Amino acid sequence: MLESWLDPSATGRLWSLGSWVRQTLLGIWFYAVFAGLSHTVQTRQRLHEKETLAARAEALASAARLEALRARLNPHFLFNALHTLSAVVKFRPALAESAIDALPDALRVVFVLREVEGYSHAEIGELLEITTNASEVRLHRAIRALRRTLGGDS
């Protein structure tokens, strides 16, 4: 059988060994080129997705820092908001309870833990596995939403 491959007169039935080796090497080369291009495209797409996610995370972190800074710069807002809420709770408890129940879960939990249960922001962060700044921002947003719901200033 091997002799028929090496016999030049038998090329009508089978390829010669040299032709077969050239075709095989050419096929391997094409496969390597296309596999390399495919890998390059996939790697580039994954890198782009990671960069996009990193940029989004950085933007969200910046927004949270800005919101926390705004809450610290306006201490009277918190005092006035809590004063308004305490007045509503005292004279119209059903309205206050429904307004608190209407808060999104993330805001309501932080509001109740801080204002009702008396936890610090550090303790809330530890309980909810969030940062202290995130706890402060959520409290600020909860109070702002409650003031809006109860007809106070926004």
Buried (B, 14 or more C-beta within 10 A) or exposed (E): EEEEBEEEEEEEEEEBEEEEEEEEEEEEEEEEEEEEEEEEEEEEEEEEEEEEEEEEEEEEEEEBEEBBEEBEEEEEBBEBBBEBBEEBBEEEEEBBEEBBEEBEEBBBBBBBBBBEEEBEBEBBBEEBEBBBBBBBBBBBBBBBBBBEBBEBEE
